[in-house]
Every structure is written in C-alpha cells, then in structure tokens.
Amino acid sequence: MRYLGVYDVLAVAARVLRCDSEDAVRRTDLDAVERALADVRRTSGLAEAAGVLLSGLIRARAFSGANRTVAVAVVLQFVTLNQADLRLEPVDELDDLLDRIAADETNRHEVAGFIQDRLEHLGMTAAELHEQLRLDLLLEDEIPALHTDWQGMGERMFEHFNAEARRAVVVAQEAARSLDHTFIGTEHLLLGLIEAGQGGVAKILSDKGIAAPAVRDLVLEIIGRGEHKAPGGHIPFTPRAKHALEQAYKESRRLGAEQLGPEHLLLALIHDGEGVAAQVLTRLGGKLDELCERIEQWIDRRQRAESVVADVLDDTAANWASFGRRHHLIAELNAVLDENERLHEQVARLRDLLRKHAIDPDS
C-alpha cells in the first residue's frame, strides 16, 4: 500500500480551500494530520485505511473551513494513489456517514464497510508495474556504478543528487541503450529528464510541447542509431555530458539548493548551448532564455515557500525535526500542486455532487 505524506494532504487542502501554500499550512492542524496518517499505517487493507483516515481527519477537525469536504478529498487522493476510485453517490448516504463520524456515532468497521462497498479498483497493467519495478531496481543497481566516472576527480558526484535527479540519470542510460548508443550524451540526459517525468521540470517541458517521441526522433536525425546493440552494464558519459553534470552541481550551489535536482540539470543542458540537447530543445521551439527564466522562477517560488514553512513551524521545530521534513515540506507541497491535475478534477467532482444534493461544500 502507498501512503500519503503531510505535503500531499496540504496539497489537497490548498485545492479545496482555494488558497495558497502559506494559507494551507496555517489552516491545517498539522499534529492532527500526522496522527491520522500514523493511524493509517497501522491498518491492513485499503478500505480500512481509508476509513481510519476519513474518521481521524473529521473527528479532529484538522482543517479550518470545509473540514469534511477536505477530508473526503484527501481520502479520494489516497485511494487514487493506490490505483482505486471511490464512488461518492448517493451523496446523501455519504453525508449521513460524515454526520455520524463527526458525532462519534460510528466505528471503524462500519466506516470501512461503507468504503469497501464503493471502492473501484483501477489497477496498473502488468507492463506498467513491470516498468516501475524495473526502474526502481535500476536506481538501486546503476547509481553506484556511475560513481566510477568521477574517480580521481575528488568528489563522488551522485551523492549530491536527489532521488528525482538520480532517476533521470538512470533513465538516460536506458535511453542510450535503447538507441544502441555506447555513450551517455546530453541528448540522453534530456530524454532522461522527460521520461522520468517527475516534478516541475517535466511540467515546464511539457508546457512547451517538448515530448519524448519528438526528442527521440531528432536525436536519431542528428546522430543516428548505433551500429551495434549496446552492451549490458554501465555506459560511460561523454565529456560534454560529464561537464553538464558538473555544471548542474555548480548551478545547485549557486541557487542555494541542498541537493542537485532535475531543474539544475536542465539549466546546465541549456547553458551548454552547443550540445545535442540544446540543439534539440531549440529545434522543438524551446527558446533557451525563456526556458531558463521559467526554471529559475519555479526554483524561486519553491524557495520562498520553504521560507514560509520555516516561519510557520518555528514554534514546533522539535516535533518536525523528528520527521526529517521541516525544510522540505513546502517544496514537496508545491511539486504536488504543480503535477496533481487529477486531484483538481476529483475536488471539482466532489463539490459539484454536493451542490446537486443541496449540500454546501464549504460547510
């Protein structure tokens, strides 16, 4: 089972309450949310977990304003994360259940049964599951080997990469192998950033219409397919790609980041200017200066949000330090807000259903 974090819950709250990140933090009882999330991890099935989450948030009145609507939206996000959907109709039955939860007139088994009857499991295809597991295993196996390219340079480069940047590099190696290339160039790093498909960088490129199939076609046009099938095992970086990774590290330091992320790698590929990655971006209509500006705006917004949460949580720093997330909470929140279009649709659907049944969604 996959679990929500505090930042996921805050993202839902921000959507439902139609407020920014700062207001979402201030209008949420973070202790109550943490307790509910901890209780969820002690359950044994999706319906029971969703019921515990719903009951915990409603009874604790975890959200200031539209508490029940936010709680239901959080549960919708939780079941979606676990490849399922929750049927809300008939809404009057749902509203009755929420009343009884708020009045503490129902128990865990009743709530779990209610949810179980309305769960629709979507599931991943076998191919999707296989691909996810394959990439997870590669992430564990290949990163240590990639360190060897930096032997003698005085620094273990990939120790500074965050999880998203590491995944992008691993996917870049897979992209090189799929094209029968015996090297990892800047073009493969660009493919890795796109195909890893995580965070603000993926959204920025997608918004510019820069997608993996078009990038692959241009890479083949510029440098062609390899003459022989690429060997298994580690594939070395080209000097230009290695330089781009080093520049990405410098970008992360220049911009005050604790770790190197995909955004710093994309900035380095753009600043290179002459590599295949920069050529591909330009030919696909990406104006390099505009891309840089958009990325740096995204980084600035995230850093300002981090400073907000630092101020808000100063009084409870000891509690948050134990969770190891104090300095990353709003950064994660904004990443979720950027990417979570399905959540937006779910919230809109929930609000419309409530209105159809003469129930005020803001109550």
C-alpha positions in Angstrom: 0.0 0.0 0.0 1.2 3.5 -0.8 0.7 6.3 1.8 0.2 10.0 1.8 2.5 12.4 3.4 1.7 15.7 5.1 2.6 17.6 2.0 0.1 15.5 0.0 -2.6 16.4 2.5 -1.7 20.1 2.4 -1.9 20.0 -1.4 -5.4 18.7 -1.2 -6.3 21.3 1.4 -4.9 24.1 -0.8 -7.0 22.9 -3.8 -10.3 22.5 -1.8 -9.9 25.7 0.2 -8.7 27.6 -2.9 -5.8 29.1 -1.1 -2.0 29.3 -1.5 0.6 27.2 0.3 1.0 29.6 3.2 -2.7 29.6 4.0 -2.9 25.9 3.6 -0.3 25.4 6.3 -2.0 27.9 8.6 -5.4 26.4 8.2 -4.3 22.9 8.9 -3.8 21.2 12.2 -0.5 19.5 11.3 -0.4 17.4 14.5 -3.9 16.1 13.8 -2.9 15.2 10.2 0.2 13.4 11.4 -1.8 11.4 13.9 -4.3 10.4 11.3 -1.5 9.4 8.8 0.2 7.4 11.5 -3.0 5.5 12.3 -3.4 4.7 8.6 -0.1 2.8 8.6 -1.4 0.5 11.3 -4.2 -0.8 9.2 -4.3 -3.9 7.0 -6.4 -3.0 3.9 -7.3 -0.1 1.7 -10.9 0.2 2.8 -9.9 0.1 6.5 -7.0 2.6 5.9 -9.3 5.0 4.0 -11.9 4.7 6.8 -9.4 5.4 9.5 -8.0 8.4 7.6 -11.5 9.8 7.0 -12.6 9.4 10.6 -9.3 10.7 12.0 -9.4 13.9 10.0 -13.1 14.6 10.5 -13.1 14.0 14.3 -10.0 16.1 14.8 -11.4 18.9 12.7 -8.0 19.0 11.0 -8.9 21.8 8.6 -10.2 25.3 9.3 -13.0 25.7 6.9 -14.8 23.0 4.8 -13.3 20.3 7.1 -15.5 17.5 5.9 -15.0 18.3 2.2 -11.2 18.4 2.6 -11.3 15.1 4.5 -13.2 13.4 1.7 -10.9 14.9 -0.9 -7.9 13.6 1.0 -9.4 10.1 1.0 -10.1 10.3 -2.7 -6.4 11.2 -3.2 -5.3 8.3 -1.0 -7.4 5.7 -2.8 -6.3 7.1 -6.2 -2.7 6.7 -5.1 -3.4 3.0 -4.5 -4.9 2.5 -8.0 -8.6 2.7 -7.0 -11.5 5.1 -7.1 -14.2 5.8 -4.5 -17.8 6.2 -5.7 -19.4 9.1 -3.8 -23.0 8.6 -4.8 -25.6 8.5 -3.4 -24.3 11.6 -1.7 -27.0 11.7 1.0 -25.7 8.4 2.3 -22.1 9.8 2.4 -23.4 12.9 4.2 -25.2 10.8 6.8 -22.0 8.8 7.4 -20.0 12.0 7.8 -22.5 13.3 10.3 -22.2 10.1 12.4 -18.4 10.2 12.2 -18.4 13.8 13.4 -20.7 12.8 16.3 -18.6 9.8 17.1 -21.6 7.5 16.5 -19.9 5.0 14.2 -17.0 2.6 14.5 -14.0 1.7 12.3 -15.6 -1.5 10.9 -18.8 0.4 9.8 -16.8 3.1 8.0 -14.5 0.5 6.4 -17.6 -1.4 5.2 -19.1 1.7 3.7 -16.0 2.5 1.8 -15.4 -1.1 0.7 -18.8 -1.2 -1.0 -17.9 1.9 -3.0 -14.3 1.1 -3.9 -13.5 0.5 -7.6 -10.0 -0.9 -8.1 -8.4 0.5 -11.3 -5.1 -1.3 -11.0 -1.9 -1.0 -13.1 -1.3 -3.0 -16.2 1.3 -5.7 -15.9 3.5 -3.8 -18.3 3.2 -0.6 -16.2 4.0 -2.5 -13.0 7.0 -4.2 -14.6 8.4 -0.9 -15.9 8.0 0.7 -12.4 9.8 -2.2 -10.7 12.5 -2.3 -13.4 13.3 1.4 -12.9 13.3 1.1 -9.1 15.8 -1.8 -9.3 18.0 0.1 -11.8 18.0 3.1 -9.5 19.5 0.9 -6.8 21.9 -1.0 -9.0 23.2 1.5 -11.5 24.0 4.6 -9.4 26.9 3.0 -7.6 28.4 2.1 -10.9 28.0 5.6 -12.3 30.3 6.9 -9.5 33.2 5.3 -11.3 33.2 8.0 -13.9 34.3 10.5 -11.2 37.2 8.6 -9.8 40.2 10.8 -9.4 38.1 14.0 -9.6 38.0 14.4 -5.8 34.2 14.1 -5.5 31.5 11.4 -5.5 29.2 13.4 -7.7 25.9 11.4 -7.4 25.9 11.7 -3.6 24.7 15.3 -4.2 21.8 14.2 -6.4 18.2 14.0 -5.1 16.1 11.0 -5.9 14.4 12.6 -9.0 17.8 13.6 -10.5 19.2 10.1 -9.9 16.2 8.5 -11.6 16.6 10.9 -14.6 20.3 9.8 -15.0 19.3 6.1 -14.8 16.6 6.6 -17.4 19.1 8.5 -19.5 21.3 5.4 -19.5 18.3 3.3 -20.5 17.6 5.7 -23.3 21.1 5.4 -24.6 20.9 1.6 -24.6 17.5 1.7 -26.4 19.2 3.7 -29.2 22.1 1.3 -29.4 24.5 4.1 -28.2 27.6 3.1 -26.3 27.8 6.5 -24.5 25.5 8.8 -22.5 25.4 12.3 -24.1 23.5 15.4 -23.2 20.7 14.2 -25.5 20.2 11.1 -23.4 20.2 13.3 -20.2 17.4 15.3 -21.8 15.5 12.2 -22.6 16.0 11.0 -19.0 14.6 14.2 -17.6 11.5 13.9 -19.8 10.9 10.2 -19.5 11.4 10.1 -15.7 8.5 12.6 -15.8 8.7 14.0 -12.3 8.4 17.4 -10.7 8.4 20.9 -12.1 10.9 20.2 -14.9 8.7 17.7 -16.6 5.8 20.2 -16.4 7.9 23.1 -17.8 9.0 21.0 -20.8 5.5 19.6 -21.3 4.0 23.1 -21.3 6.4 24.0 -24.1 5.3 20.9 -26.1 8.6 19.2 -25.7 7.8 15.4 -25.5 10.0 12.3 -25.6 8.9 10.9 -29.0 9.9 14.2 -30.8 13.2 14.3 -28.9 14.0 10.7 -29.8 13.2 11.4 -33.5 15.5 14.4 -33.5 18.3 12.6 -31.7 18.2 9.9 -34.4 18.2 12.5 -37.1 21.2 14.3 -35.6 23.4 11.4 -34.5 21.7 8.3 -35.8 21.2 4.9 -34.2 24.2 2.9 -33.0 25.7 0.4 -35.4 25.7 -2.4 -32.8 23.5 -3.3 -29.9 24.7 -1.5 -26.8 26.4 -3.8 -24.3 24.9 -4.5 -20.9 26.2 -2.9 -17.8 27.5 0.6 -17.2 27.6 3.0 -20.2 30.1 5.9 -19.9 29.3 9.6 -20.2 30.6 11.7 -23.0 33.0 14.6 -21.9 30.2 17.1 -22.7 27.6 15.2 -20.6 30.1 14.9 -17.8 30.7 18.6 -18.0 26.9 19.2 -17.9 26.6 17.2 -14.7 29.4 19.1 -13.1 27.8 22.4 -14.2 24.4 21.2 -12.8 26.2 20.7 -9.4 27.5 24.2 -9.6 24.0 25.5 -10.5 22.6 23.8 -7.5 25.2 25.5 -5.3 24.7 28.9 -7.0 20.9 28.7 -6.3 21.3 27.7 -2.7 19.9 24.2 -3.0 20.8 21.4 -0.5 20.8 18.8 -3.3 21.0 18.8 -7.1 17.6 18.3 -8.7 16.3 17.8 -12.3 15.9 21.6 -12.6 19.6 22.2 -12.1 20.5 19.5 -14.7 18.1 21.1 -17.2 19.7 24.5 -16.6 23.1 23.0 -17.3 22.0 21.4 -20.5 20.5 24.7 -21.7 23.6 26.8 -20.7 25.8 24.4 -22.6 24.3 25.9 -25.7 26.1 23.7 -28.2 25.4 20.1 -27.1 22.8 17.9 -28.9 20.3 18.5 -26.0 20.4 22.3 -26.6 20.1 21.8 -30.3 17.1 19.5 -29.8 15.4 22.0 -27.5 15.9 24.8 -29.9 14.6 22.9 -32.9 11.5 21.9 -31.0 10.7 25.5 -30.4 12.1 25.9 -26.9 13.6 29.4 -26.6 16.6 28.7 -24.3 16.5 32.1 -22.5 12.8 31.7 -21.8 13.3 28.2 -20.5 16.0 29.3 -18.1 13.8 32.1 -16.9 10.9 29.8 -16.3 13.0 27.3 -14.4 14.6 29.9 -12.2 11.1 31.4 -11.4 10.0 27.9 -10.4 13.0 27.5 -8.2 12.5 30.9 -6.6 8.8 30.1 -5.9 9.8 26.9 -4.2 12.5 28.5 -2.1 10.1 31.3 -0.9 7.6 28.6 0.0 10.2 26.8 2.0 10.9 30.0 4.0 7.2 30.3 4.7 7.0 26.9 6.3 10.2 27.6 8.3 8.5 30.6 9.8 5.2 28.9 10.4 6.8 25.9 12.1 9.4 27.7 14.2 7.4 27.1 17.4 7.2 23.4 16.8 10.7 22.8 15.3 11.5 20.0 17.7 8.4 18.0 16.6 9.1 18.5 12.9 12.8 17.7 13.2 11.8 14.2 14.3 10.1 13.7 10.9 13.0 14.9 9.0 10.9 17.0 6.7 10.8 20.5 8.1 12.9 22.1 5.4 11.3 20.3 2.6 7.6 20.4 3.4 6.5 23.3 1.2 8.9 22.3 -1.6 7.2 18.9 -1.8 3.8 20.6 -1.5 4.4 22.8 -4.5 5.6 19.9 -6.6 2.4 18.1 -5.8 0.3 21.2 -6.6 2.1 21.5 -10.0 1.6 17.9 -11.0 -1.8 16.9 -9.5 -4.3 17.6 -12.2 -6.3 14.5 -11.3 -6.7 15.8 -7.8 -8.2 19.1 -9.2 -10.8 17.0 -11.2 -11.7 15.0 -8.1 -12.2 18.0 -6.0 -14.4 19.7 -8.6 -16.4 16.5 -9.0 -16.9 16.3 -5.2 -18.0 19.9 -4.9 -20.5 19.5 -7.9 -22.0 16.4 -6.4 -22.5 18.0 -3.0 -24.2 21.0 -4.7 -26.5 18.7 -6.7 -27.8 17.3 -3.4 -28.2 20.7 -1.9 -25.2 20.3 0.4 -22.9 23.3 0.9 -19.4 22.0 0.0 -17.9 24.8 2.2 -19.7 23.7 5.4 
